[in-house]
Amino acid sequence: MRVRARAATLLVGLCAVAVSGIFPAGAADQSSAPPPVGLKEAVEQTVADGFPGVVAYARRGERESRTAAGLADTASGERARPDQRFRIASNTKSFVSTVLLQLEGEGRLSLDDSVEKWLPGVVQGNGNSGKAITVRQLLNHTSGIYDPTEEREFFAPYLERKDWDYVYTPREVIARAVRHEPLFAPGTGWSYSNTNYLLAGLVIEAVTDHSAPSEIRRRILTPLGLKDTSFPVTDPALHGPHLHGYDLAGQDVTRFSPSYDWTAGAMLSTVDDLARFHRALFTGKLLHPAQQRELLTTVRFPKKPAYGLGVQRMDVPCGSEPDSARISTWETDGAGPGFTSVSLTTADGKRQLVLAANVYDLGAELKGERPIPQSEGLGKAQRAALCD
């Protein structure tokens, strides 16, 4: 769904590489510090403007800090805390692209392989052809494949029938996608499509003969000690300490099957774990140099993001004027029922902001309406965390 592509705009307008030992598993790797000046106030303003709860992690060099405001659960009055888990939605895509890049580094596939090579017969009909689409084009959203998760009808089992446990399989979603003609010939345009990353997940499974979630766990979660990050395939509930998710009317939508999103956005995490993963990724600790360059090679189309492979380049303004200084970051984001989040990391890993909020109105998004409250606090949070 396009909400994953728009989340950052709304918020910011807001051979296998050995990775064990990069950071001590399961422990904060740097000293704690007070939040950067203005971050706590920005988070509190965001809550005052209508977000139930907000949690944030910030890094400045060797100093890391955490802050939170508002409620994790409006029914019980439980306060939001930075250690609570949330649905990371399309932040999942950077985990998936990392695994495929590692597989390329091991010589097990090429990003220039056709989709047909690994998934014969899966993408065909109505002008779609897996022979014409490469794995790279899946990861940088230049395949032209249609995204059925932009349709309100797609979410009818959840939004209309209130069947929060309803399960879509990845192949069911892909089959719906290829009933439509492609948006453009592969490589000639850019359009965010969750179908791309469902196909990418199936490619991981075809290459490794293991499930995509298990490969993500083995290659990334376990070596980096991301103990609070997981990949539920069909479980609609959140377990352990977590934020509850809400729509704009205040309805609790925490229980929601992640099956439709799978390798496009089904994972759970915390602000600390996302920061740890992205710091390792963007500082070159998870990939060989050749694959690191591929990760960060962006496509350029007019009025489109500078998108790499599951990540995008974002220049964050450090002031409100058009000519304000900017700081360059690598960004991932996610938005889906009840949750929005964004992760920003400088190339050297020395400055980071990971921010999550527990409101996102899927029904509003599908009607073309704003799915989160309006708040200047979001922009203030990024400037406080990243700018001098």
Kinemage of the C-alpha trace (Angstrom):
@kinemage 1
@onewidth
@group {chain A} dominant
@subgroup {mainchain}
@vectorlist {calphas} color= white
{ca met a 1} P 0.000 0.000 0.000
{ca arg a 2} L 1.225 3.465 -0.785
{ca val a 3} L 0.961 4.368 2.907
{ca arg a 4} L 4.379 2.801 3.406
{ca ala a 5} L 5.856 5.144 0.818
{ca arg a 6} L 4.107 8.160 2.303
{ca ala a 7} L 4.865 7.472 5.933
{ca ala a 8} L 8.165 9.335 5.897
{ca thr a 9} L 6.636 12.321 4.134
{ca leu a 10} L 3.968 12.494 6.801
{ca leu a 11} L 6.309 11.940 9.710
{ca val a 12} L 9.284 13.967 8.559
{ca gly a 13} L 7.328 16.562 6.521
{ca leu a 14} L 7.861 15.533 8.812
{ca cys a 15} P 30.448 -15.320 0.839
{ca ala a 16} L 28.367 -14.660 3.980
{ca val a 17} L 29.487 -11.615 5.879
{ca ala a 18} L 30.369 -12.561 9.460
{ca val a 19} L 28.414 -10.257 11.719
{ca ser a 20} L 28.633 -11.867 15.146
{ca gly a 21} L 30.503 -9.630 17.539
{ca ile a 22} L 29.599 -6.354 15.817
{ca phe a 23} L 27.651 -5.334 18.905
{ca pro a 24} L 27.225 -7.152 22.220
{ca ala a 25} L 24.089 -9.232 21.813
{ca gly a 26} L 21.022 -8.008 23.611
{ca ala a 27} L 22.618 -5.089 25.428
{ca ala a 28} L 22.754 -1.337 24.952
{ca asp a 29} L 26.125 -0.845 23.304
{ca gln a 30} L 26.756 2.785 24.259
{ca ser a 31} L 26.307 4.981 27.298
{ca ser a 32} L 22.956 6.617 27.968
{ca ala a 33} L 22.497 10.361 27.865
{ca pro a 34} L 19.750 12.969 28.187
{ca pro a 35} L 17.810 13.473 24.930
{ca pro a 36} L 19.136 16.161 22.554
{ca val a 37} L 17.815 19.609 23.397
{ca gly a 38} L 14.249 19.926 22.178
{ca leu a 39} L 13.553 16.261 21.461
{ca lys a 40} L 11.535 15.582 24.615
{ca glu a 41} L 9.506 18.737 24.042
{ca ala a 42} L 8.891 17.801 20.392
{ca val a 43} L 7.657 14.335 21.373
{ca glu a 44} L 5.365 15.822 24.009
{ca gln a 45} L 3.986 18.305 21.483
{ca thr a 46} L 3.223 15.451 19.087
{ca val a 47} L 1.144 13.757 21.778
{ca ala a 48} L -0.611 17.015 22.618
{ca asp a 49} L -1.507 17.332 18.922
{ca gly a 50} L -3.420 14.057 18.933
{ca phe a 51} L -1.034 11.091 18.848
{ca pro a 52} L -1.846 8.663 21.693
{ca gly a 53} L 1.818 7.835 22.316
{ca val a 54} L 5.242 8.456 20.811
{ca val a 55} L 8.587 6.753 21.529
{ca ala a 56} L 11.973 7.831 20.205
{ca tyr a 57} L 15.627 6.835 20.159
{ca ala a 58} L 18.389 9.317 19.283
{ca arg a 59} L 22.136 8.962 18.796
{ca arg a 60} L 24.832 11.636 18.755
{ca gly a 61} L 28.252 10.043 18.332
{ca glu a 62} L 28.785 7.713 21.289
{ca arg a 63} L 25.810 9.087 23.206
{ca glu a 64} L 22.385 7.482 22.852
{ca ser a 65} L 19.134 8.531 24.459
{ca arg a 66} L 15.507 7.532 24.596
{ca thr a 67} L 12.324 9.401 25.331
{ca ala a 68} L 8.587 8.766 25.295
{ca ala a 69} L 5.329 10.580 25.885
{ca gly a 70} L 1.663 9.681 26.019
{ca leu a 71} L 0.021 6.305 26.364
{ca ala a 72} L 0.815 2.825 25.148
{ca asp a 73} L -2.721 1.724 26.005
{ca thr a 74} L -5.523 4.270 26.284
{ca ala a 75} L -7.862 1.770 27.978
{ca ser a 76} L -5.553 0.884 30.875
{ca gly a 77} L -3.636 4.155 31.008
{ca glu a 78} L -0.298 2.377 30.595
{ca arg a 79} L 2.392 4.891 29.676
{ca ala a 80} L 4.391 4.665 26.455
{ca arg a 81} L 7.971 3.457 26.965
{ca pro a 82} L 10.889 3.233 24.496
{ca asp a 83} L 11.327 -0.500 25.137
{ca gln a 84} L 7.855 -1.363 23.829
{ca arg a 85} L 7.427 -3.199 20.545
{ca phe a 86} L 5.379 -2.001 17.581
{ca arg a 87} L 4.620 -3.071 14.031
{ca ile a 88} L 7.416 -1.679 11.855
{ca ala a 89} L 5.500 -2.200 8.570
{ca ser a 90} L 7.673 -1.307 5.571
{ca asn a 91} L 10.848 -0.923 7.616
{ca thr a 92} L 10.793 -4.695 7.023
{ca lys a 93} L 11.909 -4.108 3.439
{ca ser a 94} L 15.457 -3.162 4.403
{ca phe a 95} L 15.834 -6.509 6.209
{ca val a 96} L 14.684 -8.319 3.064
{ca ser a 97} L 16.974 -6.407 0.719
{ca thr a 98} L 19.912 -7.051 3.067
{ca val a 99} L 19.366 -10.821 2.898
{ca leu a 100} L 19.200 -10.780 -0.906
{ca leu a 101} L 22.358 -8.672 -1.090
{ca gln a 102} L 24.128 -11.117 1.230
{ca leu a 103} L 23.047 -13.985 -1.028
{ca glu a 104} L 24.491 -12.131 -4.014
{ca gly a 105} L 27.729 -11.593 -2.093
{ca glu a 106} L 27.871 -15.352 -1.550
{ca gly a 107} L 27.494 -15.956 -5.291
{ca arg a 108} L 24.141 -17.668 -4.901
{ca leu a 109} L 22.213 -15.273 -7.128
{ca ser a 110} L 22.620 -12.044 -9.065
{ca leu a 111} L 20.375 -9.041 -8.625
{ca asp a 112} L 20.244 -8.977 -12.418
{ca asp a 113} L 18.676 -12.451 -12.516
{ca ser a 114} L 15.156 -12.447 -13.872
{ca val a 115} L 12.248 -13.118 -11.554
{ca glu a 116} L 11.307 -15.943 -13.907
{ca lys a 117} L 14.593 -17.716 -13.183
{ca trp a 118} L 13.720 -18.128 -9.516
{ca leu a 119} L 9.912 -18.046 -9.651
{ca pro a 120} L 8.928 -19.664 -12.945
{ca gly a 121} L 5.387 -18.858 -14.032
{ca val a 122} L 4.560 -16.692 -11.012
{ca val a 123} L 4.586 -13.336 -12.835
{ca gln a 124} L 2.782 -13.708 -16.126
{ca gly a 125} L -0.385 -12.611 -17.908
{ca asn a 126} L -2.048 -9.274 -18.658
{ca gly a 127} L 1.230 -7.868 -19.952
{ca asn a 128} L 3.240 -8.973 -16.921
{ca ser a 129} L 6.364 -11.025 -17.538
{ca gly a 130} L 8.792 -12.322 -14.951
{ca lys a 131} L 11.312 -12.741 -17.762
{ca ala a 132} L 11.481 -8.953 -18.171
{ca ile a 133} L 11.799 -8.082 -14.468
{ca thr a 134} L 15.008 -8.413 -12.459
{ca val a 135} L 15.439 -8.984 -8.749
{ca arg a 136} L 17.039 -5.536 -8.554
{ca gln a 137} L 13.900 -3.968 -10.037
{ca leu a 138} L 11.830 -5.601 -7.313
{ca leu a 139} L 14.035 -4.082 -4.630
{ca asn a 140} L 14.118 -0.549 -6.068
{ca his a 141} L 10.448 -0.496 -7.124
{ca thr a 142} L 11.073 -0.086 -10.851
{ca ser a 143} L 9.321 -3.331 -11.871
{ca gly a 144} L 6.007 -1.705 -12.745
{ca ile a 145} L 4.044 -4.427 -10.931
{ca tyr a 146} L 0.655 -3.347 -9.605
{ca asp a 147} L 0.017 -3.184 -5.840
{ca pro a 148} L -3.408 -4.546 -4.819
{ca thr a 149} L -2.914 -3.374 -1.225
{ca glu a 150} L -3.860 0.109 -2.393
{ca glu a 151} L -7.439 -1.074 -2.934
{ca arg a 152} L -10.086 -0.653 -0.245
{ca glu a 153} L -11.693 -3.888 -1.470
{ca phe a 154} L -8.498 -5.744 -0.581
{ca phe a 155} L -8.969 -4.827 3.088
{ca ala a 156} L -12.699 -5.648 3.202
{ca pro a 157} L -12.139 -8.763 5.365
{ca tyr a 158} L -10.619 -6.524 8.030
{ca leu a 159} L -12.331 -3.151 7.732
{ca glu a 160} L -15.825 -4.290 6.750
{ca arg a 161} L -16.183 -7.795 8.171
{ca lys a 162} L -13.987 -7.051 11.221
{ca asp a 163} L -12.130 -10.330 10.739
{ca trp a 164} L -8.830 -9.166 12.192
{ca asp a 165} L -7.385 -12.692 11.914
{ca tyr a 166} L -8.018 -13.039 8.158
{ca val a 167} L -5.029 -14.559 6.352
{ca tyr a 168} L -3.786 -13.685 2.880
{ca thr a 169} L -0.945 -15.797 1.495
{ca pro a 170} L 1.831 -14.036 -0.451
{ca arg a 171} L 0.907 -15.912 -3.603
{ca glu a 172} L -2.732 -14.815 -3.280
{ca val a 173} L -1.658 -11.177 -3.150
{ca ile a 174} L 0.713 -11.643 -6.105
{ca ala a 175} L -2.052 -13.347 -8.110
{ca arg a 176} L -4.304 -10.320 -7.515
{ca ala a 177} L -1.476 -8.052 -8.664
{ca val a 178} L -0.882 -9.766 -12.003
{ca arg a 179} L -4.576 -9.586 -12.885
{ca his a 180} L -3.750 -5.958 -13.656
{ca glu a 181} L -1.583 -4.664 -16.447
{ca pro a 182} L 1.802 -3.345 -15.299
{ca leu a 183} L 2.005 0.362 -14.532
{ca phe a 184} L 4.957 0.753 -16.913
{ca ala a 185} L 7.609 -1.317 -18.656
{ca pro a 186} L 10.235 -2.608 -16.179
{ca gly a 187} L 12.976 -0.062 -15.530
{ca thr a 188} L 11.160 2.887 -17.148
{ca gly a 189} L 9.488 4.304 -14.037
{ca trp a 190} L 9.182 4.133 -10.270
{ca ser a 191} L 6.146 3.120 -8.242
{ca tyr a 192} L 6.090 1.810 -4.696
{ca ser a 193} L 4.552 -1.668 -4.680
{ca asn a 194} L 4.381 -4.153 -1.836
{ca thr a 195} L 4.052 -6.869 -4.467
{ca asn a 196} L 7.742 -6.329 -5.266
{ca tyr a 197} L 8.785 -7.361 -1.780
{ca leu a 198} L 6.416 -10.322 -1.588
{ca leu a 199} L 8.155 -11.595 -4.708
{ca ala a 200} L 11.541 -10.790 -3.132
{ca gly a 201} L 10.605 -12.935 -0.146
{ca leu a 202} L 9.728 -15.832 -2.425
{ca val a 203} L 13.081 -15.421 -4.184
{ca ile a 204} L 14.869 -15.756 -0.823
{ca glu a 205} L 13.002 -18.992 -0.241
{ca ala a 206} L 13.734 -20.315 -3.735
{ca val a 207} L 17.465 -19.616 -3.368
{ca thr a 208} L 17.927 -20.884 0.194
{ca asp a 209} L 15.206 -23.530 0.497
{ca his a 210} L 14.414 -21.952 3.879
{ca ser a 211} L 11.620 -19.612 4.901
{ca ala a 212} L 12.315 -15.923 4.444
{ca pro a 213} L 11.615 -15.164 8.141
{ca ser a 214} L 14.106 -17.835 9.214
{ca glu a 215} L 16.793 -16.398 6.921
{ca ile a 216} L 16.222 -12.912 8.351
{ca arg a 217} L 16.492 -14.307 11.856
{ca arg a 218} L 19.630 -16.356 11.140
{ca arg a 219} L 21.477 -13.682 9.171
{ca ile a 220} L 20.464 -10.482 10.970
{ca leu a 221} L 18.421 -10.797 14.149
{ca thr a 222} L 20.536 -13.380 15.960
{ca pro a 223} L 24.018 -12.035 15.058
{ca leu a 224} L 23.050 -8.467 15.969
{ca gly a 225} L 21.275 -9.477 19.164
{ca leu a 226} L 17.947 -7.990 18.085
{ca lys a 227} L 16.076 -9.827 20.818
{ca asp a 228} L 12.956 -7.660 20.590
{ca thr a 229} L 12.557 -8.015 16.817
{ca ser a 230} L 10.462 -10.790 15.302
{ca phe a 231} L 8.643 -11.815 12.158
{ca pro a 232} L 5.120 -13.085 12.842
{ca val a 233} L 3.724 -14.580 9.649
{ca thr a 234} L 0.053 -14.864 10.559
{ca asp a 235} L -0.219 -14.121 14.326
{ca pro a 236} L -2.489 -11.043 14.606
{ca ala a 237} L -1.565 -10.263 18.223
{ca leu a 238} L 1.368 -8.402 19.763
{ca his a 239} L 2.986 -10.150 22.720
{ca gly a 240} L 5.095 -8.859 25.589
{ca pro a 241} L 5.598 -5.126 26.231
{ca his a 242} L 4.108 -3.277 23.261
{ca leu a 243} L 2.332 -0.186 22.110
{ca his a 244} L -1.325 -0.554 21.239
{ca gly a 245} L -2.258 0.794 17.811
{ca tyr a 246} L -5.206 3.092 17.071
{ca asp a 247} L -7.141 4.691 14.242
{ca leu a 248} L -8.126 8.364 14.257
{ca ala a 249} L -11.389 7.590 16.052
{ca gly a 250} L -9.445 5.994 18.899
{ca gln a 251} L -10.445 2.423 18.043
{ca asp a 252} L -7.844 -0.125 19.136
{ca val a 253} L -6.609 -1.894 15.983
{ca thr a 254} L -3.640 -3.637 17.574
{ca arg a 255} L -5.008 -7.051 16.611
{ca phe a 256} L -4.547 -7.224 12.849
{ca ser a 257} L -3.246 -10.093 10.747
{ca pro a 258} L 0.182 -9.219 9.266
{ca ser a 259} L -0.165 -11.944 6.635
{ca tyr a 260} L -1.024 -9.616 3.735
{ca asp a 261} L 2.243 -7.734 4.269
{ca trp a 262} L 4.653 -10.662 4.884
{ca thr a 263} L 8.130 -9.674 3.565
{ca ala a 264} L 6.731 -6.287 2.556
{ca gly a 265} L 5.998 -5.277 6.139
{ca ala a 266} L 5.036 -7.875 8.767
{ca met a 267} L 7.875 -7.477 11.288
{ca leu a 268} L 7.797 -6.187 14.875
{ca ser a 269} L 10.614 -4.332 16.600
{ca thr a 270} L 11.622 -1.560 19.019
{ca val a 271} L 13.323 1.775 18.439
{ca asp a 272} L 16.570 0.422 19.905
{ca asp a 273} L 16.624 -2.669 17.691
{ca leu a 274} L 15.858 -0.693 14.528
{ca ala a 275} L 18.629 1.744 15.358
{ca arg a 276} L 21.104 -1.079 15.954
{ca phe a 277} L 20.222 -2.783 12.657
{ca his a 278} L 20.423 0.379 10.572
{ca arg a 279} L 23.679 1.492 12.168
{ca ala a 280} L 25.221 -1.861 11.244
{ca leu a 281} L 23.703 -1.747 7.758
{ca phe a 282} L 24.629 1.780 6.756
{ca thr a 283} L 28.143 1.598 8.165
{ca gly a 284} L 28.915 -1.446 6.006
{ca lys a 285} L 29.017 -4.159 8.651
{ca leu a 286} L 26.465 -6.479 7.050
{ca leu a 287} L 27.459 -6.440 3.376
{ca his a 288} L 30.527 -6.780 1.178
{ca pro a 289} L 31.640 -3.451 -0.354
{ca ala a 290} L 30.188 -4.274 -3.793
{ca gln a 291} L 26.789 -5.064 -2.297
{ca gln a 292} L 26.978 -2.008 -0.035
{ca arg a 293} L 27.328 0.130 -3.147
{ca glu a 294} L 24.321 -1.584 -4.681
{ca leu a 295} L 22.256 -1.011 -1.539
{ca leu a 296} L 22.927 2.726 -1.711
{ca thr a 297} L 22.672 3.223 -5.479
{ca thr a 298} L 19.490 5.222 -5.939
{ca val a 299} L 17.159 5.538 -8.909
{ca arg a 300} L 16.219 9.024 -10.021
{ca phe a 301} L 12.894 9.868 -11.557
{ca pro a 302} L 11.258 13.335 -11.454
{ca lys a 303} L 9.268 13.921 -8.259
{ca lys a 304} L 10.134 10.471 -6.940
{ca pro a 305} L 12.270 9.476 -3.931
{ca ala a 306} L 15.992 8.811 -4.265
{ca tyr a 307} L 15.325 5.135 -3.610
{ca gly a 308} L 18.007 2.469 -3.295
{ca leu a 309} L 17.352 -1.161 -2.405
{ca gly a 310} L 14.814 -1.041 0.393
{ca val a 311} L 16.211 2.266 1.657
{ca gln a 312} L 16.089 5.851 0.467
{ca arg a 313} L 18.255 8.949 0.661
{ca met a 314} L 16.632 11.828 2.555
{ca asp a 315} L 18.057 15.281 3.177
{ca val a 316} L 16.571 16.539 6.429
{ca pro a 317} L 16.079 20.334 6.672
{ca cys a 318} L 17.582 21.822 9.810
{ca gly a 319} L 15.371 24.905 9.708
{ca ser a 320} L 12.017 26.103 8.454
{ca glu a 321} L 13.338 28.318 5.639
{ca pro a 322} L 13.784 26.989 2.067
{ca asp a 323} L 17.523 27.693 2.141
{ca ser a 324} L 18.085 26.096 5.545
{ca ala a 325} L 21.054 23.792 5.946
{ca arg a 326} L 20.288 20.101 5.503
{ca ile a 327} L 21.751 16.917 6.874
{ca ser a 328} L 21.923 13.876 4.610
{ca thr a 329} L 20.509 10.625 5.968
{ca trp a 330} L 19.480 7.155 4.900
{ca glu a 331} L 15.857 6.515 5.727
{ca thr a 332} L 13.351 3.712 6.068
{ca asp a 333} L 9.776 4.053 7.256
{ca gly a 334} L 6.626 2.115 7.864
{ca ala a 335} L 2.931 2.725 8.243
{ca gly a 336} L 0.024 0.369 8.629
{ca pro a 337} L -3.000 -0.237 10.832
{ca gly a 338} L -2.343 1.535 14.118
{ca phe a 339} L 1.338 2.366 13.741
{ca thr a 340} L 3.738 4.772 12.027
{ca ser a 341} L 7.515 4.835 12.312
{ca val a 342} L 10.580 6.326 10.689
{ca ser a 343} L 14.301 5.581 11.006
{ca leu a 344} L 16.961 8.097 9.930
{ca thr a 345} L 20.703 7.361 10.021
{ca thr a 346} L 23.668 9.334 8.719
{ca ala a 347} L 26.109 7.439 6.504
{ca asp a 348} L 28.719 7.303 9.278
{ca gly a 349} L 26.153 6.020 11.783
{ca lys a 350} L 26.962 8.821 14.223
{ca arg a 351} L 23.524 10.441 14.186
{ca gln a 352} L 20.232 8.605 14.308
{ca leu a 353} L 16.584 9.123 15.043
{ca val a 354} L 14.085 6.288 15.270
{ca leu a 355} L 10.579 7.454 16.111
{ca ala a 356} L 7.358 5.468 16.389
{ca ala a 357} L 3.795 6.535 17.086
{ca asn a 358} L 0.748 4.397 17.760
{ca val a 359} L -1.843 5.844 15.410
{ca tyr a 360} L -2.493 5.227 11.736
{ca asp a 361} L -5.926 5.144 10.156
{ca leu a 362} L -5.915 2.672 7.288
{ca gly a 363} L -9.504 3.447 6.352
{ca ala a 364} L -8.716 7.159 6.050
{ca glu a 365} L -5.661 6.433 3.911
{ca leu a 366} L -7.668 4.267 1.530
{ca lys a 367} L -10.152 7.137 1.113
{ca gly a 368} L -7.329 9.540 0.280
{ca glu a 369} L -7.518 11.321 3.643
{ca arg a 370} L -4.714 12.096 6.063
{ca pro a 371} L -4.213 8.969 8.237
{ca ile a 372} L -2.413 10.617 11.182
{ca pro a 373} L -2.945 13.848 13.138
{ca gln a 374} L -1.252 17.038 11.983
{ca ser a 375} L 1.669 18.008 14.214
{ca glu a 376} L 4.704 20.250 13.887
{ca gly a 377} L 6.263 18.208 16.663
{ca leu a 378} L 7.384 15.562 14.175
{ca gly a 379} L 9.557 17.964 12.218
{ca lys a 380} L 10.888 19.450 15.436
{ca ala a 381} L 11.851 15.968 16.650
{ca gln a 382} L 13.968 15.277 13.591
{ca arg a 383} L 15.729 18.647 13.810
{ca ala a 384} L 16.409 18.190 17.522
{ca ala a 385} L 17.851 14.715 17.035
{ca leu a 386} L 19.887 15.226 13.869
{ca cys a 387} L 20.837 18.888 13.529
{ca asp a 388} L 23.235 21.075 15.484
